[in-house]
Amino acid sequence: MNITTKHLKQNKMKEKEIQLLGLQIENMEEYDGNGDDYYYVLDIVDGLTFITPAASEVKNDEWYVEIFNTDPLIRFNRFEETQSLINKLTNAIVKK
């Protein structure tokens, strides 16, 4: 494992960091009938949403955030870069 890969591996987000970013928990029951599973979501503006995988899909408490409904996927693994992006986007919203 090279230094860059090792560094990135150590900086994977934990669930607590997902919560600190302001993402809100959503229960999966209406989608799959399983009331135990959940994911996190944050709507920046209409049409721009950050979403996590379902908790049941997360391995070793290594969470990530994706921008919802993009092709190809846009994924963020590190807390600091995700926090910075969310801050930049929310600060750039033009108030009517």
Residue, then its C-alpha position, 0 to 999 in steps of 0.5 A: m500500500n502506498i502512502t496516498t492509499k494508506h492516508l486515504k484509507q485512514n481518513k474514511m468518514k465515520e457515522k458521527e462525521i456524517q451527522l456532524l455534516g448535517l445530514q439527516i437520518e431517513n428510515m428505509e422502511e417505506y422502501d424495503g419494509n425493513g425498519d432497522d435500516y437507514y441512510y442519511v440525506l442533505d438537500i442543499v437546494d432543489g435538485l442538489t442532494f447529498i446521500t449516503p449508502a444504507a447503513s447495512e451496506v457500510k463496512n467497517d464504519e467507513w461511510y461516504v457521501e454521494i451527490f444524488n442521481t449523477d452519472p457517473l457517480i460523484r463520491f466523497n470519502r473524507f470529512e474535511e473535503t465534504q464539509s468544505l464543499i457543503n459550506k461553499l455550496t450553502n454560502a453560494i445560495v442566492k436568496k430571493 
